[in-house]
């Protein structure tokens, strides 16, 4: 699995409950702007900062992530957090990625501004910054609220029109509204065929 040519890897973790076009756009733009070799999508088993109530089972979320990324060779899907089970901590995942791809590989952890604002609540935050640089997606006109001591470890990525959320998609499905152009076609078909989130 280790690839000597991969020197810069982006990690996009999340529940992907479900994965949507905003996730794909974010990964694609981060890859381009920061010259990443690949972006690895890592669906979480059970995230430490989210409730389980509306969380679809990991096998469906993993499959939808594979379906969503299948036509892009720059994207990889990993099940390391699902296989590990239990709560998914970024620190543990980054350590595992370093073991797989080598200490010389530079890791960029891609996330949203809502997540980064709570970074001081994460497990061993100082150790995280030794393992990766954060790429934080933000909307035009919004300022990042980051503690000064963390700012040198964080790169901002401005993404216009990033107004899709998994929560919104689940709500639309619940109210029998179409999500056809919010998720990739294969994901849409999977949602419809298996009547997910209804």
MARSE-637225 format. One line per field, with one value per residue (C-alpha): residue in three letters; chain; x, y, z. Coordinates in Angstrom, 2 decimals, m for minus. Layout:
aa = Ala; ...
ch = A; ...
px = X; ...
py = Y; ...
pz = Z; ...
***
This chain:
aa = Unk; Unk; Unk; Unk; Unk; Unk; Unk; Unk; Unk; Unk; Unk; Unk; Unk; Unk; Unk; Unk; Unk; Unk; Unk; Unk; Unk; Unk; Unk; Unk; Unk; Unk; Unk; Unk; Unk; Unk; Unk; Unk; Unk; Unk; Unk; Unk; Unk; Unk; Unk; Unk; Unk; Unk; Unk; Unk; Unk; Unk; Unk; Unk; Unk; Unk; Unk; Unk; Unk; Unk; Unk; Unk; Unk; Unk; Unk; Unk; Unk; Unk; Unk; Unk; Unk; Unk; Unk; Unk; Unk; Unk; Unk; Unk; Unk; Unk; Unk; Unk; Unk; Unk; Unk; Unk; Unk; Unk; Unk; Unk; Unk; Unk; Unk; Unk; Unk; Unk; Unk; Unk; Unk; Unk; Unk; Unk; Unk; Unk; Unk; Unk; Unk; Unk; Unk; Unk; Unk; Unk; Unk; Unk; Unk; Unk; Unk; Unk; Unk; Unk; Unk; Unk; Unk; Unk; Unk; Unk; Unk; Unk; Unk; Unk; Unk; Unk; Unk; Unk; Unk; Unk; Unk; Unk; Unk; Unk; Unk; Unk; Unk; Unk; Unk; Unk; Unk; Unk; Unk; Unk; Unk; Unk; Unk; Unk; Unk; Unk; Unk; Unk; Unk; Unk; Unk; Unk; Unk; Unk; Unk; Unk; Unk; Unk; Unk; Unk; Unk; Unk; Unk; Unk; Unk; Unk; Unk; Unk; Unk; Unk; Unk; Unk; Unk; Unk; Unk; Unk; Unk; Unk; Unk; Unk; Unk; Unk; Unk; Unk; Unk; Unk; Unk; Unk; Unk; Unk; Unk; Unk; Unk; Unk
ch = A; A; A; A; A; A; A; A; A; A; A; A; A; A; A; A; A; A; A; A; A; A; A; A; A; A; A; A; A; A; A; A; A; A; A; A; A; A; A; A; A; A; A; A; A; A; A; A; A; A; A; A; A; A; A; A; A; A; A; A; A; A; A; A; A; A; A; A; A; A; A; A; A; A; A; A; A; A; A; A; A; A; A; A; A; A; A; A; A; A; A; A; A; A; A; A; A; A; A; A; A; A; A; A; A; A; A; A; A; A; A; A; A; A; A; A; A; A; A; A; A; A; A; A; A; A; A; A; A; A; A; A; A; A; A; A; A; A; A; A; A; A; A; A; A; A; A; A; A; A; A; A; A; A; A; A; A; A; A; A; A; A; A; A; A; A; A; A; A; A; A; A; A; A; A; A; A; A; A; A; A; A; A; A; A; A; A; A; A; A; A; A; A; A; A; A; A; A
px = 0.00; 2.96; 3.81; 7.25; 6.10; 3.40; 5.05; 2.01; m1.24; m4.52; m6.78; m10.50; m12.17; m15.77; m18.95; m19.92; m23.50; m23.96; m21.00; m21.98; m20.68; m19.32; m16.92; m15.72; m15.28; m13.33; m11.01; m10.45; m9.66; m7.36; m5.47; m5.02; m4.09; m1.64; m0.27; m1.28; m0.48; m3.72; m6.61; m7.66; m11.29; m11.67; m15.22; m15.28; m16.64; m17.92; m16.74; m16.03; m17.90; m21.15; m24.27; m25.04; m28.82; m28.88; m25.64; m26.11; m24.21; m20.53; m20.82; m23.35; m21.34; m18.13; m19.82; m21.29; m17.82; m16.39; m19.25; m18.74; m14.99; m14.87; m14.35; m11.41; m7.97; m6.73; m9.07; m8.58; m11.04; m9.69; m11.58; m8.92; m11.22; m14.11; m11.85; m10.47; m14.03; m15.17; m14.51; m12.46; m9.67; m7.73; m4.45; m4.71; m5.60; m2.69; m0.24; m1.57; m1.32; 2.31; 3.03; 1.44; 2.97; 6.21; 7.53; 8.79; 5.24; 3.71; 0.10; m2.52; m5.72; m8.65; m11.54; m14.13; m13.96; m16.71; m14.55; m11.29; m12.93; m13.21; m9.69; m8.65; m11.12; m9.39; m7.25; m3.59; m3.87; m0.15; 0.75; m1.63; 0.34; 3.55; 1.92; 0.07; m0.81; m4.50; m6.24; m9.38; m12.22; m13.86; m16.44; m15.55; m15.97; m15.77; m12.79; m11.29; m11.47; m8.28; m6.13; m2.90; m0.70; m2.31; m2.31; 1.09; m0.16; m3.30; m3.74; m6.97; m8.77; m11.51; m14.30; m17.18; m20.66; m19.83; m23.35; m24.13; m24.30; m25.03; m27.57; m29.44; m29.43; m30.84; m33.56; m34.51; m34.79; m36.88; m39.26; m39.33; m37.43; m34.96; m31.21; m30.31; m27.86; m26.40; m24.81; m22.99; m25.28; m24.15; m24.72; m28.16; m29.09; m27.87; m29.90; m33.04; m32.59; m32.10; m34.51; m31.83; m32.59; m36.34
py = 0.00; 2.33; 4.43; 6.05; 8.65; 10.04; 12.87; 15.06; 13.47; 15.16; 13.51; 14.25; 12.52; 12.67; 10.74; 11.22; 10.82; 11.04; 12.17; 15.03; 17.24; 19.77; 17.13; 16.30; 19.95; 20.61; 17.64; 18.59; 22.24; 21.34; 18.91; 21.54; 24.49; 22.59; 20.26; 17.10; 13.73; 12.14; 12.85; 10.01; 9.97; 8.33; 7.63; 7.55; 4.69; 6.86; 10.49; 11.84; 15.14; 13.93; 12.12; 8.66; 9.04; 9.89; 8.10; 5.54; 2.26; 2.40; m0.10; 2.12; 5.29; 3.57; 2.23; 5.66; 7.21; 4.65; 5.32; 9.09; 8.95; 6.07; 8.24; 10.22; 8.57; 11.32; 10.09; 7.04; 5.69; 4.11; 2.09; 2.34; 4.12; 1.75; m1.29; 0.20; 0.66; 2.77; 6.49; 7.92; 10.21; 12.17; 11.67; 7.86; 8.03; 10.33; 8.04; 5.10; 7.02; 7.89; 4.18; 3.26; 5.99; 6.69; 9.38; 11.45; 11.93; 15.34; 15.10; 17.80; 17.35; 18.94; 20.24; 23.00; 26.23; 24.99; 22.03; 23.94; 26.40; 23.51; 22.16; 22.90; 20.18; 17.53; 14.73; 15.85; 18.84; 19.73; 16.24; 16.73; 19.74; 17.68; 15.16; 17.40; 20.81; 21.71; 22.97; 24.79; 25.45; 28.82; 30.90; 34.25; 37.15; 35.01; 35.24; 32.18; 32.21; 30.42; 30.84; 32.65; 29.77; 27.44; 29.76; 28.73; 25.14; 26.13; 27.05; 28.64; 27.54; 29.91; 28.01; 30.04; 28.55; 25.86; 25.60; 21.89; 19.89; 16.26; 17.42; 19.44; 16.46; 14.13; 16.69; 17.06; 13.27; 13.07; 15.66; 13.84; 16.63; 15.82; 15.77; 14.74; 17.57; 17.75; 14.29; 12.35; 10.30; 6.91; 8.05; 9.38; 6.00; 4.18; 6.48; 5.93; 2.17; 1.46; 4.11; 5.58; 8.40; 8.19
pz = 0.00; 0.57; m2.46; m2.50; m5.04; m2.75; m0.85; m0.15; 0.95; 1.79; 4.36; 4.30; 7.21; 8.27; 8.84; 5.16; 6.31; 3.31; 1.21; m1.13; m3.93; m1.43; m0.06; m3.58; m4.53; m1.34; m1.95; m5.58; m4.83; m1.93; m4.16; m6.84; m4.62; m2.40; m5.12; m3.27; m4.85; m3.61; m1.28; 1.03; 2.15; 5.57; 6.76; 10.55; 12.62; 15.45; 15.68; 19.19; 18.70; 17.10; 18.23; 16.82; 16.36; 12.65; 11.77; 9.00; 9.41; 8.43; 5.55; 3.71; 4.35; 3.19; 0.03; m0.82; m0.42; m2.85; m5.31; m5.04; m5.71; m8.20; m11.29; m9.89; m9.77; m7.43; m4.68; m2.44; 0.14; 3.33; 5.93; 8.66; 11.11; 10.43; 10.93; 14.14; 15.43; 18.37; 18.60; 15.72; 16.87; 14.25; 16.11; 15.91; 12.22; 11.36; 13.16; 11.17; 7.86; 8.68; 9.24; 5.90; 3.72; 5.59; 7.90; 4.95; 3.62; 4.35; 5.51; 5.03; 7.03; 5.18; 7.26; 7.60; 9.59; 11.93; 12.92; 13.31; 15.72; 18.20; 17.71; 21.28; 22.37; 20.23; 21.65; 22.11; 19.80; 19.99; 18.72; 15.78; 14.58; 14.59; 12.26; 9.79; 8.46; 8.43; 5.29; 6.39; 3.94; 4.36; 2.54; 0.96; 3.40; 6.55; 8.86; 10.51; 14.28; 15.32; 18.37; 17.46; 18.63; 16.06; 13.04; 11.62; 11.30; 9.38; 5.69; 4.52; 1.36; 0.17; m1.57; m3.04; m2.87; m0.32; 1.05; 1.07; 4.28; 5.06; 7.65; 5.02; 2.65; 5.33; 6.13; 2.46; 2.07; 5.24; 3.77; 0.41; m1.40; m4.17; m3.47; m7.03; m7.73; m4.23; m4.31; m7.07; m9.35; m8.02; m4.44; m5.38; m6.91; m3.79; m1.52; m3.61; m4.18; m0.47; 0.80; 3.09; 5.54; 4.80
***
